[in-house]
Amino acid sequence: MPKVSVIIPCYNQGMYLEEAIQSVLAQSFRHFEIIIVDDGSTDEATRALLENYSRPHCTVYRKQNEGLPVARNFGILRSKGEYILPLDADDKIGNGYLEEAAAVLDRYPDVKIVYCQARYFGARKGVVKTPPFKLDEMLIHNLVFATAFFRRNDFNKTRGYVAEMKTGWEDWDFWLSLLEEGGRVYQIPKTYFFYRARKHSMVESLSAAQKRELRRRVFLNHQNLYQRHFDSLTHQYYELMDSPDLKIGRMLLNPLRALSGKILNSSSRRSPLWWEWPKP
């Protein structure tokens, strides 16, 4: 029985897939399985690669295209491991990640998420900013990249990755789901994740309107969590209002507006929704 299940959704990314899989096969930790989910690829090279794919520890599932969140859920539900690691088909991990992350989860039962430090490769080089985890900051923007470990049992207590968030930020939403009832997040102080930077990637091509809609959806999916942290978020906002970083201030203000609208709406009068309010 594998200890770790690595879930690799693949949609027309056959040219990168071997590199991702090899980075897992090279791990010193050997108690793992790799589940590849072909999410309805239309690229002939990808389809041919996965037609009779045979590598150690690997199982290939093929399904109709429904987007990354559904493909991840599909793979996780067919996994056998105690711990789950999502890995996109165009990224890779460094040797030692499975071993160290599994050791952390074995030792600390209150840890819900384990991640590490990261670097870009491909069209962009350099360090990926991964600040120390703070839940209050996590409510404002995502601090944890998608290739982080969590327990299968914890996944079973959530709705998984939200299918409607196929354009992005589904990992941020899922991390908040895992943390709804508490728990710690542990960051390994080593670089074990390598994110392939590509021109015109899905996340980088999001419009301002799409980002507003995704942020709205994250808030609506976790209203209770935001409400419980209203006071600390308010404190952070007033501190940031004195700083020149208005972009962060605006990001922080959005969920506060939603919460204040709910709290102040004591009458039957409809309160303004936070995405309808003018920006400061």
C-alpha positions as CSV (number, residue, x, y, z in Angstrom):
1,M,0.0,0.0,0.0
2,P,1.5,3.4,-1.0
3,K,2.1,6.0,1.6
4,V,1.9,8.9,-0.8
5,S,-0.3,9.3,-3.9
6,V,1.0,11.8,-6.5
7,I,-1.9,13.1,-8.7
8,I,-0.9,14.4,-12.1
9,P,-3.7,15.7,-14.3
10,C,-2.7,16.1,-17.9
11,Y,-4.4,18.0,-20.7
12,N,-2.4,18.3,-23.9
13,Q,0.9,18.4,-21.9
14,G,2.6,15.3,-23.1
15,M,5.7,17.2,-24.1
16,Y,6.3,18.0,-20.4
17,L,4.8,14.9,-18.7
18,E,7.9,12.7,-18.7
19,E,9.9,15.3,-16.9
20,A,7.3,15.6,-14.1
21,I,7.0,11.8,-13.7
22,Q,10.8,11.4,-13.7
23,S,11.1,13.9,-10.8
24,V,8.8,11.7,-8.8
25,L,10.5,8.4,-9.8
26,A,13.8,9.8,-8.7
27,Q,12.7,10.3,-5.1
28,S,14.6,8.6,-2.3
29,F,11.2,7.8,-0.7
30,R,9.8,4.8,-2.5
31,H,6.4,4.2,-0.9
32,F,4.4,6.1,-3.5
33,E,2.0,5.8,-6.5
34,I,1.6,8.1,-9.4
35,I,-1.9,8.6,-10.8
36,I,-2.0,10.2,-14.2
37,V,-5.4,11.6,-15.3
38,D,-5.7,12.3,-19.0
39,D,-8.4,15.0,-18.9
40,G,-9.7,14.4,-22.4
41,S,-6.5,15.5,-24.3
42,T,-7.0,16.3,-28.0
43,D,-3.3,16.6,-28.8
44,E,-2.3,13.5,-30.8
45,A,1.2,13.4,-29.3
46,T,-0.2,13.4,-25.7
47,R,-2.9,10.8,-26.6
48,A,-0.3,8.5,-28.2
49,L,2.1,8.8,-25.2
50,L,-0.6,7.8,-22.8
51,E,-2.3,5.1,-24.9
52,N,-0.1,2.3,-23.6
53,Y,1.9,4.2,-21.0
54,S,3.9,1.9,-18.7
55,R,6.3,3.2,-16.1
56,P,6.9,2.0,-12.5
57,H,4.4,3.1,-9.9
58,C,2.2,4.7,-12.6
59,T,-1.5,4.2,-13.4
60,V,-3.2,6.1,-16.2
61,Y,-6.9,7.0,-16.2
62,R,-8.6,8.6,-19.2
63,K,-11.8,10.7,-19.0
64,Q,-13.6,13.4,-20.8
65,N,-12.4,17.0,-20.4
66,E,-13.9,18.7,-17.4
67,G,-11.1,21.0,-16.2
68,L,-8.3,20.8,-13.7
69,P,-10.3,20.8,-10.4
70,V,-12.4,17.8,-11.6
71,A,-9.4,16.0,-12.9
72,R,-7.6,16.3,-9.5
73,N,-10.7,15.1,-7.6
74,F,-11.0,12.2,-10.1
75,G,-7.4,11.1,-9.4
76,I,-7.6,11.6,-5.6
77,L,-10.8,9.5,-5.3
78,R,-9.0,6.6,-7.0
79,S,-5.8,6.9,-4.9
80,K,-4.7,4.5,-2.2
81,G,-2.2,6.7,-0.4
82,E,-2.5,8.2,3.1
83,Y,-1.0,11.4,1.9
84,I,-1.8,13.3,-1.4
85,L,0.5,15.5,-3.5
86,P,-1.0,17.2,-6.6
87,L,1.5,17.8,-9.3
88,D,0.8,19.6,-12.6
89,A,2.1,17.8,-15.7
90,D,4.4,20.7,-16.6
91,D,6.0,21.1,-13.2
92,K,8.5,19.0,-11.2
93,I,9.7,18.3,-7.7
94,G,13.1,17.9,-6.1
95,N,14.5,14.7,-4.5
96,G,13.6,14.6,-0.8
97,Y,10.2,16.3,-1.0
98,L,8.2,13.1,-0.5
99,E,10.4,11.9,2.3
100,E,10.5,15.1,4.3
101,A,6.8,16.0,3.9
102,A,5.7,12.5,4.8
103,A,7.8,12.6,7.9
104,V,6.2,15.9,9.0
105,L,2.7,14.5,8.5
106,D,3.7,11.3,10.4
107,R,5.0,13.3,13.3
108,Y,2.4,16.1,13.6
109,P,-1.2,15.0,13.4
110,D,-2.5,18.6,13.7
111,V,-0.7,19.7,10.5
112,K,-3.1,19.9,7.6
113,I,-0.8,21.2,4.8
114,V,2.9,20.8,4.1
115,Y,4.7,22.8,1.4
116,C,8.2,24.0,0.8
117,Q,10.1,26.7,-1.0
118,A,10.1,27.0,-4.8
119,R,11.8,28.2,-7.9
120,Y,10.8,29.1,-11.4
121,F,12.2,27.4,-14.5
122,G,11.4,27.6,-18.2
123,A,10.5,31.1,-19.5
124,R,11.4,32.7,-16.2
125,K,14.1,32.0,-13.6
126,G,14.4,32.8,-9.9
127,V,12.8,32.3,-6.6
128,V,9.1,31.9,-6.2
129,K,8.0,34.1,-3.2
130,T,6.7,31.8,-0.5
131,P,6.4,33.8,2.7
132,P,5.8,32.1,6.1
133,F,2.3,31.0,6.5
134,K,-0.2,33.2,8.3
135,L,-3.9,32.4,8.1
136,D,-4.9,36.1,8.1
137,E,-2.8,36.7,5.1
138,M,-4.0,33.5,3.5
139,L,-7.6,35.0,3.6
140,I,-6.4,37.9,1.4
141,H,-4.3,36.0,-1.2
142,N,-3.0,32.5,-1.7
143,L,0.3,31.7,0.1
144,V,0.5,28.0,-0.8
145,F,1.1,26.7,-4.3
146,A,-0.9,23.7,-5.6
147,T,1.9,21.2,-5.2
148,A,1.6,20.8,-1.4
149,F,0.8,17.7,0.7
150,F,-2.4,17.0,2.6
151,R,-4.1,13.9,4.1
152,R,-6.6,11.9,2.2
153,N,-8.8,11.7,5.3
154,D,-8.9,15.5,5.4
155,F,-9.8,15.7,1.7
156,N,-12.7,13.4,2.4
157,K,-14.2,16.0,4.8
158,T,-14.3,18.7,2.1
159,R,-16.1,19.1,-1.2
160,G,-12.6,18.8,-2.9
161,Y,-11.5,21.1,-5.6
162,V,-14.5,23.2,-6.8
163,A,-15.4,22.2,-10.3
164,E,-16.6,25.7,-11.3
165,M,-13.2,27.2,-10.6
166,K,-11.6,25.7,-13.7
167,T,-10.0,29.1,-14.7
168,G,-7.8,29.2,-11.6
169,W,-7.5,29.8,-7.9
170,E,-9.1,26.4,-7.1
171,D,-6.1,25.5,-5.0
172,W,-6.5,28.6,-2.8
173,D,-10.2,27.7,-2.3
174,F,-9.3,24.1,-1.4
175,W,-6.6,25.1,1.2
176,L,-9.2,27.2,2.9
177,S,-11.5,24.3,3.0
178,L,-8.9,22.2,4.7
179,L,-8.3,24.9,7.3
180,E,-12.0,25.7,8.0
181,E,-11.9,23.8,11.3
182,G,-8.3,24.7,12.3
183,G,-5.0,22.9,11.9
184,R,-1.5,24.0,11.2
185,V,0.4,24.6,7.9
186,Y,4.1,23.6,7.8
187,Q,6.7,25.0,5.4
188,I,9.8,23.0,4.8
189,P,12.7,25.4,4.6
190,K,14.1,23.9,1.4
191,T,13.5,24.2,-2.3
192,Y,11.6,21.1,-3.5
193,F,9.1,22.5,-6.0
194,F,9.9,23.8,-9.5
195,Y,7.2,25.8,-11.3
196,R,7.4,25.9,-15.0
197,A,6.9,29.5,-16.2
198,R,5.3,29.7,-19.6
199,K,4.1,32.6,-21.7
200,H,0.4,33.0,-21.9
201,S,-0.3,30.6,-19.0
202,M,-3.9,30.3,-17.8
203,V,-3.4,32.1,-14.5
204,E,-1.4,34.9,-15.9
205,S,-4.0,35.5,-18.6
206,L,-6.9,36.1,-16.2
207,S,-8.6,39.4,-16.7
208,A,-9.4,41.8,-13.9
209,A,-13.1,40.8,-14.1
210,Q,-12.2,37.1,-13.9
211,K,-10.1,37.7,-10.8
212,R,-12.9,39.7,-9.1
213,E,-15.3,36.8,-9.8
214,L,-12.9,34.2,-8.5
215,R,-12.2,36.3,-5.3
216,R,-16.0,36.6,-4.9
217,R,-16.4,32.9,-5.2
218,V,-13.6,32.1,-2.6
219,F,-15.3,34.5,-0.1
220,L,-18.7,33.0,-0.7
221,N,-17.4,29.5,-0.2
222,H,-15.8,30.4,3.1
223,Q,-18.0,33.1,4.7
224,N,-17.8,31.6,8.2
225,L,-14.0,31.5,8.1
226,Y,-13.8,35.1,7.0
227,Q,-16.3,36.2,9.7
228,R,-14.4,34.5,12.5
229,H,-11.3,36.5,11.5
230,F,-13.1,39.8,10.9
231,D,-11.3,41.6,13.8
232,S,-7.8,40.6,12.8
233,L,-8.5,41.5,9.1
234,T,-9.8,44.9,10.1
235,H,-6.6,45.5,12.1
236,Q,-4.4,44.6,9.1
237,Y,-6.4,46.8,6.8
238,Y,-6.0,50.0,9.0
239,E,-2.2,49.3,9.2
240,L,-2.0,48.9,5.4
241,M,-4.0,52.1,4.8
242,D,-1.0,54.0,6.1
243,S,1.3,52.2,3.6
244,P,1.9,53.1,0.0
245,D,0.8,49.6,-1.1
246,L,-2.8,50.4,-2.1
247,K,-3.0,47.3,-4.2
248,I,-2.7,45.1,-1.1
249,G,-5.0,47.4,0.8
250,R,-7.7,47.0,-1.9
251,M,-7.2,43.2,-1.8
252,L,-7.7,43.2,1.9
253,L,-10.7,45.5,1.8
254,N,-12.8,43.3,-0.4
255,P,-13.6,40.5,2.1
256,L,-14.0,43.2,4.9
257,R,-16.7,44.9,2.8
258,A,-18.6,41.7,2.5
259,L,-18.4,41.0,6.2
260,S,-19.3,44.5,7.2
261,G,-22.3,44.4,4.8
262,K,-23.6,41.3,6.4
263,I,-23.1,42.6,10.0
264,L,-24.6,46.0,9.3
265,N,-27.6,44.6,7.4
266,S,-29.8,44.3,10.5
267,S,-32.9,45.5,8.7
268,S,-34.7,44.1,5.7
269,R,-33.0,46.6,3.5
270,R,-30.6,45.0,1.0
271,S,-27.0,45.9,1.9
272,P,-24.5,46.6,-0.9
273,L,-22.5,43.6,-2.0
274,W,-18.7,43.9,-1.7
275,W,-18.1,43.5,-5.4
276,E,-20.5,46.3,-6.2
277,W,-18.9,48.9,-3.9
278,P,-16.6,51.5,-5.4
279,K,-12.8,51.0,-4.9
280,P,-11.1,53.3,-2.4
